[in-house]
């Protein structure tokens, strides 16, 4: 078969659109083109730093498949490290793009399966074709935040990272001192008393170790300064701005048991830009729903799904414990006390996850429809005002 005959055989009709899938890598991108008719895939490899060649590849693919220059293009790629700038770039080119949750892509169930970028590329194109043909649950399409909503997530994510870095350095200092039999509290007073701290035999700490601990503490001081600066900037924004996201944060802060960090996290990661239709979607995106495994006589509970943002899920569990403390008369707290409080550690752990899910759903209803959680108590106006200015804060 000649190349000309092969080209005619795999040509698309004039009314067909172009399908494109991109398998992203740090060094290079694998790009595949085909149509809904199932033609042979046209594969191209682009260095990651030459992404601006995509319009040329689109034009060449349309010419190769005998498509008109104005044929519609639908593309997809997996959500990951590169974020959403590629989506915005493709949208600017007039491409209808889908960002896909990689964990929702079906795979072969064999214990050993081949996996390469080309195999993944073919899979993306196949599932894109099925999605456009009307198959509803072929994969999960990721909602795209606006540039402003994406920018709002940076401060609390940076705070999250800085606090983890500070904890890691403090734990390292504690471990270093433990190697010489010294067990002291690592706090702001440590630099002043470091010269007086003795090791296991009553001798001063060796000079090299003392110098290393001092340098590590300088890292703690620097990170702490950055944390305080971010928190001050966030409190200032809460006092001076009045856009929709800040308004939602203020409303959450009116509930006893909800603090600044929780309010900012929940609003910027979920409630400010995501549209939920029902409570199941709220629980599912938080990752606090069960995953039963039932087949014939086999029944097994695999635990919660842990889907979505781990920061939101972790914070939801934290505020669940705070909710039991600060909202003791609420319906959720009474439900937990009656059903789980008298159980063992396992029962209480299961119960607190259930409380976390119900609290998140209640918070969504509170922000979306103004429904105050049953039995919940609002903060006093003075306390709520202080919560927005760095004063007394209930909750995490």
N, C-alpha and C positions, 0 to 999 in steps of 0.2 A: 504494500500500500504506500503510495507516494505521500509526501508531506502535504501536497495540495488537496488530495482526496481526503486525507485525515482532517484537514482544516475545515473542509466543507461539511464533513460528517458531524463535527462537534461544534458547528456554528449555532448560534442562538437565533431565535426569531426576532423580528424588529421590535416587537412590543415587550420583550422580556427585559428584566432588570439584571443588574450586576450584583453578585454577592461577593463580599470580601471578608476575610478573617485574618487577624493579626495575632501571631504568637510572639509575645514580647520577651526579649532577653536583654541582659545588661550590655552585651556587645553587639548583637545583631537581632534583627526582626525577621521572622518568617511570615511572608504575606502570600495568601492564596486567593485566587479569583475563580469563580464559576458562575453559573446561572441556575435558576430554579429547575431547568430541564435535566440537570445532572451531568453536565459535560465534564470532560476530564479537567482536573484542577490545574490551573496555571500557577506555578509556584515561583516566587521570587524571594531573594535574600537581600536585605538592606542592612548596612551598618547602622547601629542605633543612633549615631550622630548625623546621619543623612536622612532623617525622617521627612525633610522637606521635599524629598523626591517622590513622595506618595502621589501627588497629582500627575506626575509623568507616568507612573506605573498604572494609575487608573485609566489614563487616556490610552496607553498601550494595550491594556487588557480589553477595553471596549473595542479597539480596532481588531485585536486578535480574534475576538469572539463575534465579530460582525455586528456589534451593537452601535446604535447611533451615539453621537457625542453627548447628547442630552439625556441618555438613558439613566433612570434612577439607580442609585447605589445604596445598598444596605450592608452595613459592616458590623463586626462584633470583635471584642477582645475581652480577656479575663481581667477582672479587677485585681490590682496588686500594687507593687511598689510605685509605679508611675502615676498613680492617682487618676485624675480626671482631665488633665490638660489635653491628652490625646483625643478624648471625646469632644472637647470644645474645639480643637483644631479641625477634626473631621466634620463637625457640624458646620463650621465656618466654610468648609468646602462644598456644602450642600449635601453631605452624606448623612443618611439616617443611620445613626450608630446605636448599638446596644452594648452596655457594659455588663458582663455576666459574672455572677458569683461562681468562682472556680469550684467551690465545694458542692455545688448543685449539678455539676456535669457528671453524667453517668459514665461508669468505667466497667471494664470486663471484671467479672467476679472470680476469675482464676487466681490461684495463689501466686502464680508468677505470670506477669503480663508484660509485654513489650511496651515501652514508653519512650518516645522521641518527640522532638519538636514537630516533625512532619506528621507523625501520627496524631498529635494533639491538634494540628492545623486542620487535618482532614475531619477530625471529630467536630471541631467548631463549625466548619462549613456544613457538615451533615445536619447538625442540630439547628443551625440557623435556617436551613431549608425547611426543616420540620416545624420550626417556630412560625415561619411565614406562611406555612400551609395550614395553620390553625391549631396545631397541637399546643394545648394550654400549659401543661406542666412539664414541658421538656427541660426547662432550666429556670433559674431565678434571675431576673433582670434587676440590676442594682439601681435604685433611685439616685439621681444625680443632684447633689447640692449646688446651690448657686455659689458664685465666687465669694460673696459676702459671708454666706453661711459656712463655707469651708475655712475662711479666714478667722471666723469667730471661734473655731475649735482649737486654734493654736495655743492660746494662753493656758487653758486648763490641761491640755496635753503636755505642754512644757512643764507645768507645775507637777503633773503626775511623774514625769521623768526625773525632774530635779529632786523630788522627795525620795524616790527610789534610789537615786544616786547617793543622796545624803545618808540614807539608812545603810546602804552597802559600805560606805566608807567608815561609818561609825562601827559597824560590825567588824570591819577589818581591824580597826584600832583596838577593839575589845579583844580580838583574837591575838593580836601582836602582844599585848600586855599579858595575856594568859600564858604565853610561852615561857615567861619568867616567873610564873606563880603570882602575878599581880591581878587582882580582881577589884576594879574600881568602877564607879559609875562614870560613863563618858558623857559629860555635859559641858556647858559653857565654862565651868570652873576648872576644867581639866588643865588648860595651859598654865594657870597660875600655880597649881599644886603639883605639876609634873615633876619638878626638880626634887620634891619632897617624897615622892612615891618610891617605895622600896620593893625589891624583888623578894623571892622566897627566902633567901638566906640573910635578909636584913641589909643587904648592900644596895646602893643606888642602882637604878636602871642603867645598863650599858649605854655609853654615849651614842653609838650608832643607832641603837634602837630608839633612844629618846629623840634623836634628830628626825628619824623617820616618822615617829608618832607626831612630832610637831608639824612636819610637812603635811601629813595626812589631815591634821586638824585645820590647817590653812585651807585645804580643799573644802572641808565642812563649812568653814566660815564664809568662803566665797559662794558656795551653793545656797547657804542660808540667806545671804544678802540678796541674791537673785530671786529667791522665793518671796521674800518680803516685798521686793520691788514689784513683782507680778501681782501679789495680793493687793498692794496699795493701788495699782493701776486699775484692777478689777473693781475695787470698791469705789474708786472715782467714777468709773463708767456707770456703775449702778446708781450713783447720785445724780449724774449730770445728763445721761442720755435717756431717751424716751421712745426708742424704736420698739418693734414688736417683740424681739427676743428679750430685751431688758425688761419689758413689761411682764413677760411670762416668768422671768426669774423673780421679780418682786412678788408676784402672786404666789409662787411656791414658797417663798420665804415667810409668807403669812401663816403657814402651817407649822404648828409646833412639831419639832423633831426633824425639820428640814433646815440644813445649814447652807452657807454660801456655795461651798464646793459641790455639794449635791445638786443644788438648783442650777448652777451654771452647767454642770456636766449633763444633766438630763435634758435641759433646754437646747443646748448647742448640738448635742449628739443626736437627739431624737425629736423633741416636741416642737422645735422652732421651724423645721422645714419638712418633716415627714408627715404624710397624711395617712392616718389609720382609719379603717372602716369599722373595726370592731375590736373587742378585747382580745380575741384570739391572735390577731395580728400583732398587738402590743406585746403579749406574752411570748409569741414566737420570735419576734425580732430581738427580744431581750435574752432569749436562750434559756428560759426558765420553765419550759414545757417538757412533759414526759415524752419518752420515745419507746413505746411498747414494741415488743417483738413477739408476734403470735403467728404460728404456722401449724395448723392441725392441732395436735394435743400439746405442742410446745408453747409455753407462755413464759415470757421473760421480760422484765423491766430493765431497760438499759440506762436508766437515770435521765437527767435533764439533757436537752440537746446541746447546750452550750454554743448555740449559734449567735451570730451577731457580735456586737462590741463587748469585749471582755471588761472594759472599764465600767460600762453601764451595768453589767451583770454583777461585778464585784461590789460596786457601790449600792446596788439594789439590796444585796444581802446585808451590807452594813447598816443601811437605814432601816431595814426590817428589825434588827435588834434595837435600834434607837426608837422605832415606832412603838415597840412593846413597852419601852420605858416612859416616853413622853406622851403617848396616846393610849393610856391604860383603859379608858372608857370607850374606845372605838370598837366597832363591830369586828374588825379584823383581829384585834388583840383578844377580845373575849372568845372568839372562835379558836384562836391558838391555845388559850388557857384551857378551854374545855376539851380540846382534842389531843394536844401534844404536851402540855406543860408537865403532866404527871408521868410521862413516859421516860424511857432511857435516853442516853445520848444520841442514838441513831434516830429515834422518833423525833427528838427536838431538832436535829439537823434537817430531817425531811420537812418538818413543820416550818422551820424558818425560811426554807426555800419557797414553800407555798405562800407564806406571808409576804415574801419579797415580790412574788408575782402579783399577788392581789393588791399590794400597795402601789406598784407601778401602774397597774390598770386604773386604780382609783385616782392617781395623780393625773393620768391622761384624761379621765372624765372631768376632773376638776379644772384642768386648763382648757379643755375643748368645749365643755358645755356648762362650766361653772357649778358642777355638782360637788358639794363638799362631802368628803368621805363620811360614811355613817358613823356618828358618834365622835368624830374628830374635833379637836379643839384648836382654835386659831390663837396665835400669839397676841399678847397685849400690844396695842399700837406703838407704845414706847419701845418695847422689846423688838418688835418687827423693824422699827426705824433703826435701832442700833445694829440689828443684824445686817442691814445694808451698808453700815458705815464702819464695820469692824469691831463693834462692841460685843455685848453678850449674844452668843449664838447657840441655839439648840440644834443638835444633830452634828453630822460629820462636816 
